[in-house]
């Protein structure tokens, strides 16, 4: 019960990586606010543990984030652990990208992380303990063909967390980014269906293609990302700050 009495907030907490991290934090004693746009999904997810608390929130809407996090803090206390996980992945060739696509990706993947962390930090007092974690991607470390906006947004997330680690260097708060490769989540399932339809191949072949993006040619398990997040939240990682931790089956950069 390492995090007993602490309030954690996980965006995109109704499914996939976000939900798995939220459940692990709840098991460790934290009261966990899980956020997302689909309230029904959040409410269903919250039935998995009594310390999971659903909050409808759209990270691409600044007022929704600031109002939502302030309300969560009033209900459960300062946000000591913030996992900015919400994100979207929409592959599109460079020549086909318009400003609508570009802004949609940035609004969720980069602006959403910025506002989420800033709003969470506003709930903390001087000297408070904190762990701020952003879920970036291996696309934040290297270029990803056919997903330029996504790649740029995930590079931005790493820069944001590195900058925050410098700005708050002597505070009792750490800022880190996790950079997973291809994880077996609903997002990968949707992308596999898209690739299969576009290339005229089976979904299994498309999944194998995506797995090939990991150095060991295997899709990652969600638990691998959760394990890294829980370590970053632990006292043993108190000196790990401003890092991008790659989880992709081998060296990426």
C-alpha positions in Angstrom: 0.0 0.0 0.0 2.8 2.4 -0.9 0.4 5.1 -2.2 -2.2 4.9 0.5 -3.9 8.2 1.0 -2.5 9.7 -2.2 -4.7 11.0 -5.0 -3.7 9.8 -8.5 -5.1 11.0 -11.8 -4.9 9.0 -15.1 -6.1 10.5 -18.3 -7.4 8.0 -20.9 -8.0 5.8 -17.9 -11.0 3.9 -19.2 -9.1 1.4 -21.3 -5.7 0.0 -22.3 -2.5 1.3 -20.8 -4.3 4.0 -18.7 -6.7 1.6 -17.1 -4.0 -0.9 -16.3 -1.9 1.8 -14.6 -4.9 3.1 -12.7 -5.8 -0.3 -11.4 -2.2 -0.9 -10.2 -2.2 2.5 -8.4 -5.6 1.6 -6.8 -4.2 -1.7 -5.6 -1.2 0.2 -4.1 -3.6 2.3 -2.0 -4.2 5.4 -4.1 -7.6 6.9 -4.8 -7.5 7.2 -8.6 -9.4 9.5 -10.8 -9.7 8.0 -14.3 -10.7 10.5 -17.0 -11.9 10.2 -20.6 -14.5 11.4 -23.0 -16.8 8.3 -22.7 -18.4 8.4 -19.3 -20.1 5.0 -19.7 -16.7 3.3 -20.4 -15.2 5.0 -17.4 -18.1 4.0 -15.1 -17.7 0.4 -16.3 -13.9 0.5 -15.7 -14.4 1.9 -12.2 -16.4 -1.2 -11.2 -13.0 -3.1 -11.2 -11.9 -1.4 -7.9 -13.5 0.7 -5.2 -10.7 3.3 -5.4 -11.3 4.1 -9.1 -13.4 7.2 -9.6 -14.7 8.1 -13.1 -14.5 11.7 -14.4 -15.7 12.7 -17.9 -13.0 15.0 -19.3 -11.7 15.9 -22.8 -8.0 16.7 -22.7 -8.3 18.7 -26.0 -10.6 21.1 -24.2 -8.7 23.4 -21.7 -11.7 24.3 -19.6 -12.8 20.7 -19.3 -9.3 19.8 -18.0 -8.9 22.6 -15.6 -12.4 22.4 -14.2 -12.3 18.6 -14.0 -8.9 18.4 -12.2 -9.9 21.1 -9.8 -13.1 19.2 -9.0 -11.2 15.9 -8.5 -8.8 17.7 -6.2 -11.6 19.0 -4.1 -13.1 15.6 -3.8 -9.9 13.5 -3.2 -7.1 15.9 -2.4 -4.1 17.2 -4.3 -3.0 15.3 -7.4 0.2 13.7 -6.2 0.5 11.3 -9.1 -0.5 12.4 -12.6 -0.3 10.0 -15.5 -0.9 12.0 -18.8 -1.8 9.0 -21.0 -4.6 10.2 -23.2 -3.7 10.3 -26.9 -4.8 9.6 -30.4 -3.0 8.0 -33.3 -4.2 8.7 -36.8 -1.8 7.7 -39.6 -1.7 9.9 -42.6 0.8 10.6 -45.3 2.6 14.0 -45.1 1.1 15.2 -48.4 -2.4 14.5 -47.1 -2.1 16.3 -43.8 -4.2 19.4 -43.4 -4.3 21.8 -40.5 -7.4 20.2 -39.1 -5.6 16.9 -38.8 -2.5 18.5 -37.4 -4.3 20.5 -34.8 -6.5 17.6 -33.7 -3.4 15.5 -33.0 -1.6 18.3 -31.3 -4.6 19.3 -29.2 -4.9 15.9 -27.7 -1.3 14.5 -27.6 0.7 17.6 -26.7 -1.6 20.5 -25.6 -3.6 17.9 -23.5 -0.4 16.8 -21.7 0.6 20.4 -21.0 -2.7 21.5 -19.6 -3.2 18.2 -17.6 0.2 18.5 -15.9 -0.2 22.2 -15.3 -3.6 21.8 -13.7 -2.4 18.9 -11.6 0.6 20.9 -10.4 -1.7 23.7 -9.4 -3.3 21.4 -6.8 0.1 20.9 -5.0 1.5 23.1 -2.3 5.2 24.1 -1.8 7.3 21.0 -0.9 4.5 18.5 -1.8 5.6 15.1 -3.1 4.7 14.4 -6.7 5.2 12.1 -9.7 4.3 13.5 -13.1 4.4 10.9 -15.9 3.6 11.3 -19.6 3.1 8.5 -21.9 5.0 9.3 -25.1 6.0 6.7 -27.6 9.0 5.4 -29.5 7.7 7.8 -32.1 8.9 10.5 -29.7 12.4 9.1 -30.1 12.6 8.4 -33.8 10.6 9.3 -36.9 7.5 7.3 -37.7 6.7 7.0 -41.4 3.1 7.9 -42.3 2.4 9.5 -39.0 4.1 12.8 -39.0 1.7 14.7 -36.7 1.8 11.9 -34.2 5.6 11.8 -34.3 5.9 15.5 -33.8 3.4 15.5 -30.9 5.2 12.7 -29.1 8.6 14.4 -29.5 7.0 17.5 -28.0 5.8 15.5 -25.0 9.4 14.5 -24.2 10.6 18.0 -24.5 7.9 19.2 -22.2 8.8 16.7 -19.5 12.5 17.4 -19.8 11.9 21.2 -19.5 9.7 20.7 -16.4 12.3 18.5 -14.7 14.7 21.4 -15.1 12.3 24.1 -13.9 11.4 22.1 -10.8 14.8 20.5 -10.2 14.9 21.1 -6.4 11.2 20.3 -5.8 10.0 17.0 -4.4 8.5 16.2 -7.8 9.8 14.2 -10.7 8.8 14.4 -14.4 9.4 11.5 -16.8 8.2 10.2 -20.1 7.5 6.5 -20.9 8.2 5.7 -24.6 6.5 2.4 -25.4 6.7 0.7 -28.8 3.7 -1.1 -30.2 1.5 -2.4 -27.3 -1.3 -4.8 -27.6 -4.1 -2.3 -26.9 -7.4 -1.3 -28.6 -5.4 1.4 -30.5 -3.2 -1.2 -32.1 -6.2 -3.3 -32.9 -7.8 -0.4 -34.7 -4.6 0.4 -36.6 -4.2 -3.3 -37.6 -7.7 -3.2 -39.1 -6.9 0.0 -40.9 -3.6 -1.4 -42.3 -5.3 -4.7 -43.3 -8.0 -2.8 -45.2 -5.6 -0.5 -46.9 -3.1 -3.2 -47.9 -5.5 -6.0 -48.6 -3.9 -8.3 -46.0 -5.3 -10.2 -43.0 -5.6 -8.6 -39.6 -3.1 -11.1 -38.2 -0.6 -10.1 -40.9 -1.2 -6.5 -40.0 -0.6 -7.2 -36.3 2.6 -9.0 -37.3 3.6 -5.9 -39.3 3.0 -3.6 -36.3 4.9 -6.0 -34.0 7.8 -5.7 -36.4 8.1 -2.1 -35.2 9.4 -3.4 -31.9 13.0 -4.5 -31.9 12.2 -8.0 -30.6 9.3 -8.3 -33.2 6.7 -8.9 -30.5 3.8 -6.7 -29.4 4.3 -5.4 -25.8 2.0 -6.4 -23.0 0.3 -3.6 -21.2 1.7 -4.8 -17.9 5.2 -3.9 -19.1 4.2 -0.3 -19.3 2.4 -0.4 -16.0 5.5 -1.9 -14.3 7.6 1.0 -15.5 5.1 3.6 -14.4 4.8 2.0 -10.9 8.5 2.1 -10.6 8.7 5.8 -11.5 6.0 6.4 -8.8 8.1 4.6 -6.2 10.5 6.1 -3.7 13.3 4.0 -5.3 13.0 6.2 -8.4 13.1 9.5 -6.6 16.3 10.5 -8.4 15.0 9.5 -11.9 13.9 12.8 -13.4 13.7 14.2 -16.9 14.1 10.8 -18.5 12.6 9.2 -21.6 12.4 5.5 -20.8 12.1 3.3 -23.9 10.2 0.1 -23.8 10.4 -1.5 -27.2 12.3 -4.7 -26.9 15.7 -3.3 -27.7 17.7 -0.2 -28.4 15.8 2.4 -30.3 18.2 5.4 -30.3 
